[in-house]
Amino acid sequence: MPEVRTRLREYGSAVSVMSAYAVLATVWVMIFLVFLGHMLPRVRDILRHAPLADTPPCDGVQCDFSVFWPAGLLASNGQFERLYNPVTFDVFRKHILFTGEPQLNWYYPPPSLLPLLPISHLPLGPAFIVWSLVLLLLAVAALRMAGISWLVVLVSLLSPAALWNIEMGQWEIFCGAVLMAGLLLQVRRPMTGGLLLSLMILKPQAGVLMPVALLAGGRWRAIAWGIAGGTVICLLATVVLGPQVWAAWHHYGEEVAHQNLIQGNSIGLEESASVFWAMRNAGASVQAAYAVQVLAALTALAAVAHAWRDQRFSTERRLALTVVGGVLVTPYLFIVDLVAYEIALALLAERRGWRIDPLDAFFWLWPMLSPAIYIWKGWLLTPVVMAALLLRLWAPVALQARPRQMHKEARLRC
């Protein structure tokens, strides 16, 4: 009988793996075909110098890149008040793009403008192509620098979140790769890892739990290099852009970011991923949404800090917990910001020899399932999914008895 049960478990495991890969491959191919359907006509029109046109999936000109490019133009000319003021920035965007463009604001901190300065000297279409290719190459370079295998790099940068990121012209594909590479390198090469992680100052919400991980792990050299790198980047932004950029950001940018948070992501709510927006979408008041957000953040912070202190957690599991916990911490987050999440899941799958179950496939595909579920039912479920994944990653290791404790209990029983 024990042999029969063992054989049945082996068969069940094999069926689980095969079904997981079947579902994963089918849905992933569908996602990739939709991606090609959106991107190929856009690239073709750009190469043919065709007039600008609204393009899917955002029904705007080059999606989020239509905010980055004009922000770089205004920054190049030192017009920071116009850049951070939502009214004047909206007028400028519609003037150089289309009068019917949806309003999108710029509120990133001044260092984020540095990579936009050179790209703004190209026309919008070619700039979009160059921007996307350069960020993709930099992401590959960062991941390979950290010793991540080519297979994980390929899988991660073709993941649902990464494809969505490329369509939108966002830079999370770079930020997510830098976060993962920096956290991997900070153990054996603290200077390189710390300097890489200092680049997260370009998009702080993308690595919100990174400082907690470093502090909990006692990575003091990496922390020192990260602070040094961040300071240099801020000084560089001040020298290149001028000190007035900080005043404009402080005067307008912080308030605009707060208003966007409170009012919700009115353009494309299906892309929202934070606890705060999920609660607001469910009808909660601002105060109640904040309360649940704080509770979720404290829980995630405690889980991540414990993982980085407990030596039983593998590096890959720590990285995944840091990213998943970060989703539960920041109140301002979109599906496009889940590239680091996909990289972490790929690293975990590689550690298991690429043996996955249907739940693994579900979590991997979630960045594209989430918008579909919102369009279908009006539910924002990303925080619930992230909480379930956090528990799945943390509990099996954290709740098992430590060797010393087990030895002590055995002695007491004797």
C-alpha positions, -999 to 999 in steps of 0.1 A, spaced: 0 0 0 27 26 8 42 19 -27 8 24 -43 3 57 -25 38 69 -35 31 60 -71 -2 78 -70 14 109 -56 40 108 -83 13 105 -110 -7 133 -94 24 155 -93 31 148 -130 -4 156 -140 -3 188 -120 29 200 -137 16 191 -172 -17 209 -166 1 239 -152 23 242 -183 -6 236 -206 -26 264 -191 5 287 -189 15 281 -225 -20 286 -239 -27 319 -221 8 332 -225 7 327 -262 -26 345 -264 -11 374 -244 19 375 -267 -2 376 -298 -22 405 -284 10 423 -277 22 418 -312 -12 430 -325 -7 462 -306 30 468 -311 37 458 -348 13 484 -363 26 511 -340 62 504 -349 53 502 -386 37 536 -385 67 551 -366 91 537 -392 70 550 -420 68 584 -404 30 582 -404 10 608 -385 5 603 -348 -25 583 -339 -42 569 -308 -30 533 -303 -42 504 -281 -43 495 -253 -45 530 -239 -62 548 -267 -36 575 -265 -4 584 -283 23 560 -272 5 555 -239 25 564 -208 55 575 -229 33 605 -239 40 618 -204 77 610 -203 86 626 -236 69 660 -230 83 660 -195 118 657 -209 111 685 -234 100 709 -206 129 698 -184 153 705 -212 141 740 -214 140 746 -176 102 750 -175 97 731 -142 67 752 -130 50 743 -162 60 707 -159 48 700 -124 17 722 -126 -11 698 -138 -30 725 -156 -2 739 -177 14 704 -183 -20 692 -196 -22 722 -220 13 715 -232 7 678 -238 -24 684 -258 -7 711 -278 21 689 -290 1 657 -292 -37 658 -296 -64 680 -281 -83 649 -272 -55 633 -252 -66 622 -217 -50 642 -189 -20 626 -173 3 644 -149 40 644 -141 49 641 -104 80 619 -103 109 634 -82 135 655 -101 162 627 -105 136 609 -127 140 637 -153 177 629 -160 171 599 -183 144 619 -201 166 647 -212 184 629 -240 154 610 -253 133 642 -256 156 655 -284 142 628 -308 107 629 -323 80 612 -303 78 580 -324 115 572 -328 120 583 -291 95 556 -281 114 529 -300 149 540 -287 136 543 -251 120 508 -252 151 492 -267 176 509 -244 156 501 -213 153 464 -224 191 462 -230 199 478 -197 175 453 -180 193 424 -196 227 438 -187 216 443 -150 202 408 -147 232 392 -163 255 412 -141 238 396 -111 245 361 -125 209 354 -135 206 327 -162 197 336 -198 166 314 -195 153 334 -165 161 367 -182 142 356 -214 112 343 -194 111 374 -172 114 400 -200 86 382 -220 64 379 -190 29 394 -190 39 424 -169 70 430 -190 50 429 -222 25 453 -208 53 476 -196 68 477 -232 34 485 -247 29 514 -222 64 528 -227 70 526 -190 104 520 -174 95 494 -148 113 468 -170 145 486 -161 136 494 -125 124 459 -118 156 444 -132 178 468 -112 159 460 -80 164 423 -85 200 426 -96 209 449 -67 193 427 -41 212 397 -55 246 415 -57 245 433 -24 255 400 -6 287 392 -24 294 426 -40 281 453 -16 294 483 -35 279 472 -69 247 461 -53 243 492 -33 250 515 -63 225 496 -84 199 499 -57 205 536 -55 190 539 -89 156 531 -74 155 568 -64 143 573 -100 111 554 -90 110 550 -52 77 532 -50 91 503 -71 114 493 -44 96 504 -12 107 474 9 143 473 -3 156 494 27 137 471 51 154 441 35 189 456 38 184 468 74 169 435 85 198 416 69 224 439 84 238 448 49 255 480 62 281 483 34 254 480 7 233 506 26 263 530 27 269 526 -10 232 530 -17 230 562 2 262 575 -14 248 567 -49 214 582 -42 231 614 -29 252 617 -61 221 612 -83 203 640 -64 234 663 -66 236 655 -103 199 664 -108 205 697 -90 236 706 -111 220 696 -144 185 709 -139 191 736 -113 179 739 -77 146 754 -89 134 720 -100 131 709 -64 110 739 -55 86 732 -84 83 695 -74 78 704 -37 52 730 -47 32 710 -72 44 674 -75 37 662 -40 2 677 -40 -5 663 -75 6 628 -64 -16 630 -33 -46 641 -54 -41 613 -79 -41 589 -50 -72 602 -34 -92 606 -66 -81 572 -79 -67 562 -112 -95 576 -132 -79 566 -165 -78 528 -167 -88 517 -132 -83 481 -143 -45 488 -142 -46 496 -104 -30 472 -80 -27 488 -46 -46 480 -14 -58 516 -12 -74 516 -46 -89 482 -41 -106 494 -10 -118 526 -26 -131 506 -56 -150 484 -31 -167 516 -17 -146 523 14 -140 558 26 -106 574 23 -99 569 60 -110 533 59 -88 526 28 -58 542 45 -64 521 76 -65 489 57 -35 500 36 -15 507 68 -25 473 83 -14 455 51 19 474 50 28 466 86 20 429 80 41 428 48 70 447 65 70 423 94 71 392 71 99 406 49 120 417 79 116 383 94 126 366 61 158 386 58 168 378 94 160 341 93 188 321 76 164 294 66 149 315 39 166 311 5 177 341 -14 151 336 -41 123 334 -15 135 366 2 135 384 -32 100 372 -39 88 382 -5 104 417 -8 86 423 -41 52 408 -32 53 426 2 61 458 -16 29 455 -36 10 455 -3 29 485 11 27 512 -15 -7 528 -20 2 540 -55 9 510 -78 -1 497 -112 -1 463 -129 27 476 -151 49 478 -119 50 440 -115 80 432 -136 102 426 -106 75 403 -93 77 382 -125 115 380 -122 112 368 -87 87 341 -96 110 330 -125 139 327 -101 118 306 -77 107 283 -106 143 278 -117 153 269 -81 127 242 -82 140 228 -115 111 245 -133 85 222 -116 54 243 -113 18 237 -103 -14 254 -114 -11 279 -86 23 289 -99 9 294 -134 -20 315 -119 4 338 -100 26 342 -131 -3 352 -153 -19 374 -128 -7 408 -142 -29 401 -173 -57 383 -154 -62 412 -131 -74 437 -157 -96 411 -174 -113 404 -141 -119 441 -134 -134 446 -169 -156 415 -164 -167 420 -128 -154 454 -116 -132 438 -89 -96 448 -80 -82 416 -65 -45 421 -68 -40 428 -31 -59 396 -22 -37 376 -46 -5 392 -33 -16 384 3 -22 348 -6 12 346 -23 29 362 6 15 336 29 24 308 5 60 320 4 65 329 41 45 303 61 62 270 50 96 283 62 87 306 91 63 281 108 85 251 107 103 244 140 139 255 142 165 227 147 175 239 182 138 241 193 131 207 179 161 192 198 149 209 231 114 195 226 128 161 220 148 162 252 117 173 272 97 144 258 125 120 269 
